Amino acid sequence: MPTASGDVAGHRDVLPHLRSPALRRGGVREVTIGFILVGASAFVLLGVGPRLLGAAAFSGVGIIWTLSTVFGVGVATPTEQLINRRMNAGAPHPIRSPMAVLVVVAALTAVACVAFVGRLPSASALPAMVTGCLVAIVGWVLTAGVRGRLAGAGDLRAYSVVLATEAGGRVVLALVAIALPSMRDILLPAAVGVPLVVGALVGLCWTIPSRAGIALRSARVPWEQAAFVLVALGFQATVNLAAVLIEARVGASQPAATGEFVSASTYFRVPLVLTGGVLTSALVVMSAATADRDLPRFRRSLRRSTGQAGAITLVPSLVLLVLAPVLLPVYYGSALGLPVLVYVSLAVSTVLAGLGSALTQSLLATGRSMWAALAWMLGALVTVAGLVAAAEVGAATGASLVAGPLVAGVVLLVAVRLAERRFLTHGDDGP
C-alpha cells in the first residue's frame, strides 16, 4: 500500500520486528490444517443434512450455507484481510474502522435476509432458515475481528485453533442432530453459524499486541476496504452464488435441484478451502515486501503462492472428478440428477478460481485492490448473466461456471504485470 513520503523507509530501523518471521507463531501448515478441518466439518453437515431432512428442507440448509459463505468470504473475510494487512504495515487504528464498516454492512445484510430468504420455496420446509442466516452473519462478524487480529499479530497457531474450534462445533451439532432427530430442524441450521460464534469466543483468549507505528495514507482506507469487499463479493458471486440462482430459477419446479447442486459444489470446491493457508501467508509476506519496496521478495512470494495454489487445486480436482460417480452418491445419500458437464465445469472453475485467488493477493498487498475488484466483478457479471439465462441446470450452467473465473483471471494477470512494473518500481498508487 502506498505510504506518505518516507513513512516506511523512516521506520525500517526501529520496526523490523513487526515483520520478523522468527517471532511469528505458526505458518502455512497450521492454517492449512485448520482450513482442512473446517472443510471436513462442512462435508459432515452437508452429508448428514439430506439423510435427516429430506430434499426440500435440505435445500434450505444449503441456502443458509451458501448465504453464510457469500457474506463470510465476501464481506467478513475481506475485513479480516484488511486488518491483517494494516497491522502488518503498522497502520494506526487497524481494527476499529474496518470493524465499524463491517457491522453496518452486516446489519443491512440481515435486513435483506429477513426480507428475501423467507420468500424462497425451501423456507416453508425449514422454518429456521431465516434464523440460521442471521446467526451466521453474527458469527462471521465476530470471526472477522478475532481472526484479523490474530493474523495481524502473526499468531497463526492461535488462528488455526479458532478454525479447529469452529470445525469441532459444527461436527458436534451434526452428531447431536443424528442422536436427537426431533431437534434436527433446529440443530442443522444452527450448525452453520453457531460454531463461528464459539470459535470467535475461543479466539478472544489470546491477547493481541498493538502494531500501530507507521503512518499510512488514511484517505485510502475507506476505499481500500470497499475494494476488498468488492473483490470478495465478486469472487463469491463467481464461485458460490449459483446455488441461490438455481433455487430462485427452478426451485419451485425442481425442489431437489438446489440441494443436489450444493452437494456437488461443496464436493468440488474442497480444494479452494485448502488454499486458505497459502493465501493468508502470502498476503502477509507480499504486504511487507511492498512496504519495503522489495520487488524480488514480492516476486518470489507471488511465484511460490501461485504455484502452490495451482497444485493444491489442480491435483485434488482431478481426483475428485474421477471419483465423483462413486463418492457423490454416497455423500448426498442417493444418485444426483446433474449432468456430467456440470461436474467437469465445477472442477475446472475451481482450478481457475484458485489461481485467480493467488494473483488477487498480490494486488491487495500492493494497494491495487480496485483492479482486483474490477476483475472479480466482471467475472461475477459473466457468471450471473449466464446462470440467469439458463432455463435448467445443464450446459449453460456449466459454461457460466467456467467463463466467470476465466474472465477474472485474464484481467488479474494483466493487472499483476502492471503492478510489478509501475507500482513496485515507480511507486505508482494504482487505481
matplotlib code that plots the C-alpha trace (Angstrom):
import matplotlib.pyplot as plt

x = [0.0, 1.4, 2.7, 3.3, 6.8, 9.4, 7.0, 8.1, 11.7, 12.0, 10.8, 12.7, 15.4, 13.1, 10.3, 11.9, 10.5, 6.9, 7.5, 10.2, 9.2, 11.3, 8.9, 5.8, 3.8, 2.8, 2.6, 1.1, 1.0, -1.1, -3.5, -3.9, -4.8, -7.3, -9.0, -9.0, -10.9, -13.4, -13.9, -14.3, -17.0, -18.8, -18.8, -20.2, -23.0, -23.9, -23.6, -25.9, -28.4, -30.1, -30.4, -32.1, -34.2, -35.2, -34.7, -36.8, -35.7, -32.0, -32.2, -33.0, -29.8, -28.0, -29.2, -28.1, -24.7, -24.4, -25.6, -23.3, -20.4, -21.2, -21.3, -18.5, -16.0, -17.5, -17.7, -16.2, -13.1, -12.0, -12.3, -10.1, -7.6, -7.6, -7.0, -4.2, -2.6, -2.8, -1.5, 1.5, 2.2, 1.8, -1.1, -2.9, -6.3, -6.1, -9.2, -11.7, -12.6, -12.8, -15.0, -17.3, -18.0, -18.5, -21.1, -23.1, -22.9, -23.9, -27.0, -28.0, -27.4, -29.6, -32.4, -32.1, -32.1, -35.3, -37.0, -35.7, -34.9, -38.3, -39.8, -37.8, -39.6, -37.5, -38.4, -41.7, -39.9, -37.4, -38.9, -35.5, -34.0, -34.0, -32.8, -29.9, -28.9, -28.9, -26.8, -24.3, -24.0, -23.3, -20.8, -18.9, -18.7, -17.1, -14.9, -13.5, -12.4, -10.8, -9.0, -7.9, -6.2, -4.6, -3.2, -2.1, -0.2, 1.4, -0.1, -1.2, -1.1, -4.0, -5.6, -5.7, -7.1, -10.1, -10.6, -10.4, -12.9, -15.4, -15.0, -15.4, -18.5, -20.1, -19.4, -20.8, -24.1, -24.4, -23.8, -26.4, -28.9, -28.4, -28.9, -31.9, -33.9, -36.7, -34.3, -32.8, -34.8, -33.1, -29.7, -28.7, -29.5, -27.7, -24.6, -23.8, -23.4, -23.2, -19.7, -18.4, -19.6, -17.9, -14.7, -14.5, -15.1, -12.2, -10.0, -10.6, -8.5, -5.3, -4.1, -3.0, -0.4, -0.9, 1.1, 0.5, 3.5, 3.8, 1.5, -0.3, -2.4, -5.6, -7.6, -7.2, -8.6, -12.3, -11.8, -9.4, -12.0, -14.7, -12.3, -11.5, -15.2, -15.9, -13.1, -14.6, -18.2, -17.2, -15.3, -18.2, -20.7, -18.4, -17.8, -20.7, -23.8, -25.0, -27.0, -29.1, -29.8, -30.7, -33.1, -34.8, -34.9, -36.0, -36.6, -40.4, -40.4, -37.3, -37.2, -34.2, -32.1, -30.6, -29.6, -28.0, -26.0, -25.0, -23.7, -21.8, -20.4, -19.3, -17.6, -15.7, -14.9, -12.9, -9.5, -10.3, -10.5, -7.0, -5.6, -6.6, -3.2, -1.2, -3.3, -3.2, 0.6, 1.1, -0.8, 1.4, 4.7, 3.7, 2.3, 5.7, 7.6, 5.5, 6.1, 9.8, 9.7, 11.4, 10.4, 12.5, 10.9, 7.5, 8.0, 9.3, 6.3, 3.9, 5.5, 5.5, 1.9, 0.6, 2.4, 1.1, -2.4, -2.3, -1.0, -3.4, -6.4, -5.4, -4.4, -7.3, -9.8, -8.7, -9.0, -12.4, -13.7, -12.6, -14.1, -17.3, -19.5, -18.7, -18.3, -21.0, -24.0, -22.5, -22.1, -25.5, -27.3, -28.7, -28.0, -27.8, -29.6, -27.0, -25.4, -21.7, -20.8, -21.7, -19.2, -16.4, -17.2, -17.1, -13.7, -12.3, -13.7, -12.2, -8.7, -9.2, -10.6, -7.6, -5.1, -7.1, -7.1, -3.3, -3.0, -5.5, -3.4, -0.6, -2.9, -4.4, -0.8, 0.3, -2.7, -4.2, -7.2, -9.6, -8.0, -8.8, -12.3, -12.8, -11.6, -13.9, -16.9, -16.5, -16.3, -19.4, -21.3, -20.5, -21.4, -24.7, -25.8, -25.2, -27.0, -30.0, -30.3, -30.2, -33.6, -32.4, -29.3, -27.3, -24.8, -25.4, -24.9, -21.6, -20.4, -21.3, -19.3, -16.1, -16.5, -16.6, -13.3, -11.6, -12.5, -11.5, -8.1, -7.2, -7.9, -5.9, -2.9, -2.7, -3.2, -0.4, 2.1, 1.2, 1.6, 5.1, 6.2, 4.5, 3.6, 6.6, 9.3, 7.9, 5.7, 2.5, -0.6, -2.7, -6.5]
y = [0.0, 3.4, 5.5, 9.1, 10.1, 8.4, 6.8, 3.2, 4.0, 6.1, 3.3, 0.4, 0.7, 0.8, -1.5, -4.5, -6.9, -6.2, -8.4, -10.7, -14.3, -15.6, -14.0, -15.4, -18.4, -21.0, -20.6, -22.1, -25.7, -24.9, -22.6, -25.2, -27.9, -25.6, -24.9, -28.6, -29.3, -26.6, -28.1, -31.5, -30.2, -28.8, -32.2, -33.7, -31.2, -31.3, -35.0, -35.6, -33.0, -34.8, -38.0, -36.3, -33.6, -34.7, -32.9, -29.8, -29.0, -29.8, -27.2, -24.7, -25.7, -25.4, -21.9, -21.0, -22.4, -20.6, -17.2, -17.6, -18.3, -15.4, -13.0, -14.6, -14.9, -12.0, -9.3, -10.6, -12.2, -9.0, -7.2, -9.8, -9.4, -5.6, -5.8, -8.4, -6.2, -2.9, -4.5, -5.9, -2.5, -0.9, 1.3, 3.4, 2.2, -1.0, -2.7, 0.0, 1.5, -1.8, -3.4, -0.4, -0.7, -4.5, -4.1, -1.6, -4.0, -6.9, -5.1, -4.3, -7.9, -9.1, -6.9, -8.2, -11.8, -11.3, -9.8, -12.2, -15.7, -16.2, -16.0, -18.8, -22.1, -24.1, -21.8, -23.5, -26.8, -25.3, -22.7, -22.0, -20.9, -17.1, -17.5, -19.7, -17.0, -14.3, -16.4, -17.0, -13.3, -12.5, -15.4, -14.0, -10.5, -11.9, -14.2, -11.5, -9.3, -12.1, -13.8, -10.5, -9.6, -13.0, -12.9, -9.3, -10.2, -13.2, -15.7, -18.2, -21.0, -19.4, -18.6, -22.3, -23.1, -20.8, -22.7, -26.1, -25.0, -23.9, -27.3, -29.2, -27.3, -28.0, -31.7, -31.9, -30.3, -32.6, -35.6, -34.4, -34.0, -37.6, -38.6, -36.4, -36.5, -34.4, -31.4, -31.8, -28.8, -26.6, -28.2, -28.4, -24.8, -23.8, -25.8, -23.2, -20.1, -21.2, -22.8, -19.5, -17.7, -20.3, -20.2, -16.4, -16.6, -19.1, -16.7, -13.9, -15.9, -14.6, -11.1, -9.3, -6.6, -3.3, -2.8, 0.8, 2.8, 3.5, 6.3, 5.2, 7.5, 7.5, 8.7, 5.4, 3.3, 3.6, 3.0, 0.1, -1.6, -1.1, -2.6, -5.6, -6.3, -5.9, -8.4, -11.0, -10.4, -10.7, -13.9, -15.4, -14.5, -16.1, -19.3, -19.8, -17.8, -20.4, -22.3, -19.3, -18.5, -22.1, -22.1, -18.9, -20.1, -23.8, -24.3, -24.5, -27.0, -29.0, -28.9, -31.3, -29.4, -26.9, -29.5, -31.6, -28.7, -27.6, -31.1, -31.2, -27.7, -28.4, -31.6, -29.9, -26.6, -28.5, -27.6, -23.9, -24.5, -25.9, -22.7, -20.7, -21.2, -20.3, -17.1, -15.9, -16.3, -14.8, -11.6, -11.1, -11.6, -9.5, -6.7, -6.4, -6.6, -3.9, -1.6, -2.2, -1.8, -5.2, -6.3, -9.6, -10.8, -9.8, -11.8, -14.8, -14.9, -14.4, -17.3, -19.5, -18.8, -19.1, -22.4, -23.7, -22.6, -24.2, -27.5, -27.6, -27.1, -29.0, -32.4, -32.8, -31.5, -34.2, -36.9, -35.6, -35.6, -39.2, -40.4, -38.3, -41.1, -43.2, -40.6, -38.1, -40.5, -41.8, -38.2, -37.0, -40.2, -41.0, -40.6, -37.0, -35.9, -33.3, -33.6, -34.8, -31.5, -29.6, -31.8, -31.1, -27.3, -27.2, -28.9, -26.6, -23.4, -24.5, -24.5, -21.2, -19.6, -20.9, -19.4, -16.2, -16.0, -16.2, -13.4, -11.4, -11.4, -9.6, -6.8, -6.4, -6.3, -3.6, -1.3, -2.0, -3.6, -1.8, -3.7, -7.0, -5.7, -5.0, -8.4, -10.3, -8.1, -8.8, -12.5, -12.3, -10.5, -13.1, -16.0, -14.4, -13.5, -17.0, -18.6, -16.3, -17.1, -20.8, -22.4, -25.6, -27.0, -28.1, -27.0, -23.3, -23.6, -25.4, -22.8, -20.0, -21.6, -21.7, -18.4, -16.2, -17.2, -17.3, -13.7, -12.6, -14.5, -12.7, -9.3, -10.2, -11.4, -8.1, -6.1, -8.0, -7.3, -3.6, -3.6, -5.2, -2.6, 0.6, 0.3, -1.5, 0.0, 3.6, 4.0, 4.3, 4.4, 2.4, 3.0]
z = [0.0, -0.8, 2.1, 2.7, 1.6, 3.7, 6.2, 5.8, 4.9, 8.0, 10.3, 8.9, 11.5, 14.5, 13.5, 11.8, 14.4, 13.2, 10.2, 11.5, 10.6, 13.5, 16.0, 14.5, 15.8, 13.2, 9.5, 6.3, 7.7, 10.8, 9.0, 6.2, 8.7, 10.3, 6.9, 6.1, 9.4, 8.5, 5.1, 6.6, 9.0, 6.0, 4.5, 7.6, 7.9, 4.2, 4.2, 7.2, 6.0, 3.1, 5.1, 8.1, 6.5, 3.0, -0.3, 0.2, 3.8, 3.0, 0.2, 3.0, 4.8, 1.5, 1.1, 4.7, 4.0, 0.7, 2.0, 5.0, 2.7, 0.5, 3.4, 5.3, 2.5, 0.6, 3.3, 6.6, 5.3, 3.4, 6.6, 8.3, 5.4, 5.8, 9.5, 8.8, 6.2, 8.2, 11.4, 9.4, 8.0, 11.4, 10.4, 13.1, 14.2, 12.1, 13.7, 14.7, 11.3, 9.3, 12.0, 12.2, 8.5, 8.8, 11.5, 9.3, 6.3, 8.5, 9.7, 6.1, 5.1, 8.0, 6.9, 3.3, 4.6, 6.6, 3.5, 0.9, 2.4, 3.9, 0.4, -1.1, -1.8, 0.7, 3.6, 4.0, 4.6, 7.0, 9.3, 11.0, 7.7, 8.4, 11.9, 10.7, 8.3, 11.0, 13.4, 10.7, 10.0, 13.7, 13.8, 10.8, 12.2, 15.4, 13.5, 11.2, 14.1, 16.0, 13.1, 11.7, 14.9, 15.2, 11.7, 12.0, 15.1, 13.4, 15.7, 13.1, 15.6, 17.6, 14.2, 13.5, 16.9, 16.1, 12.8, 14.6, 17.2, 14.5, 12.8, 16.0, 17.0, 13.6, 13.8, 17.3, 16.3, 13.4, 15.6, 18.1, 15.3, 14.4, 18.1, 18.5, 15.3, 16.8, 17.0, 13.5, 12.1, 14.6, 15.1, 11.4, 10.5, 13.8, 12.7, 10.1, 12.3, 16.0, 15.5, 14.1, 17.3, 19.5, 17.6, 17.8, 21.6, 21.9, 19.9, 22.4, 24.9, 23.2, 24.0, 20.8, 20.9, 19.1, 15.9, 15.2, 14.3, 10.6, 9.3, 6.2, 4.0, 5.9, 2.9, 1.2, 4.0, 3.3, -0.4, 0.3, 2.5, -0.1, -2.7, -0.5, -0.1, -3.8, -4.5, -2.2, -3.2, -6.9, -6.1, -4.2, -6.8, -9.4, -7.4, -5.0, -5.9, -8.4, -5.8, -4.9, -8.6, -9.3, -6.3, -7.5, -11.1, -10.8, -7.1, -7.4, -10.3, -9.2, -5.4, -5.2, -7.7, -5.3, -2.7, -5.4, -6.7, -3.2, -2.5, -5.8, -5.4, -1.9, -3.1, -5.9, -4.0, -1.3, -3.0, -2.6, 1.2, 1.1, -0.4, 2.7, 4.5, 1.4, 0.7, 4.3, 4.5, 1.0, 1.9, 5.0, 3.0, 0.0, 2.1, 3.9, 0.6, -0.8, 2.2, 1.8, -2.0, -2.1, -5.7, -5.7, -2.4, -3.7, -7.0, -5.1, -2.9, -5.9, -7.8, -4.8, -3.8, -7.4, -7.9, -4.5, -5.3, -8.7, -7.4, -4.4, -6.7, -9.8, -8.4, -5.9, -8.6, -11.0, -8.3, -7.2, -10.8, -11.4, -8.1, -8.4, -9.8, -6.7, -4.0, -4.8, -4.5, -1.2, 0.1, -1.0, 0.0, -3.4, -7.1, -8.3, -11.4, -12.5, -16.0, -16.1, -17.8, -14.6, -12.6, -15.2, -15.1, -11.3, -11.3, -14.0, -12.4, -9.0, -10.5, -12.3, -9.1, -7.1, -9.5, -9.5, -5.7, -5.6, -8.2, -6.2, -3.0, -4.9, -5.9, -2.4, -1.0, -3.5, -2.9, -6.3, -4.9, -7.2, -10.1, -8.3, -7.6, -11.3, -12.3, -10.0, -10.6, -14.3, -13.5, -11.4, -14.1, -16.7, -14.3, -13.1, -16.6, -17.8, -14.9, -15.1, -18.8, -18.2, -18.2, -16.5, -14.8, -17.9, -20.4, -20.0, -16.2, -16.8, -19.3, -16.9, -14.0, -16.2, -18.0, -14.9, -13.3, -16.7, -17.4, -13.9, -14.3, -17.5, -16.0, -12.9, -14.8, -16.8, -13.6, -11.7, -14.6, -14.4, -10.6, -10.8, -13.4, -12.2, -8.5, -7.0, -9.3, -9.6, -6.5, -8.6, -6.4, -8.8, -9.2]

ax = plt.figure().add_subplot(projection="3d")
ax.plot(x, y, z, "-o")
ax.set_aspect("equal")
plt.show()
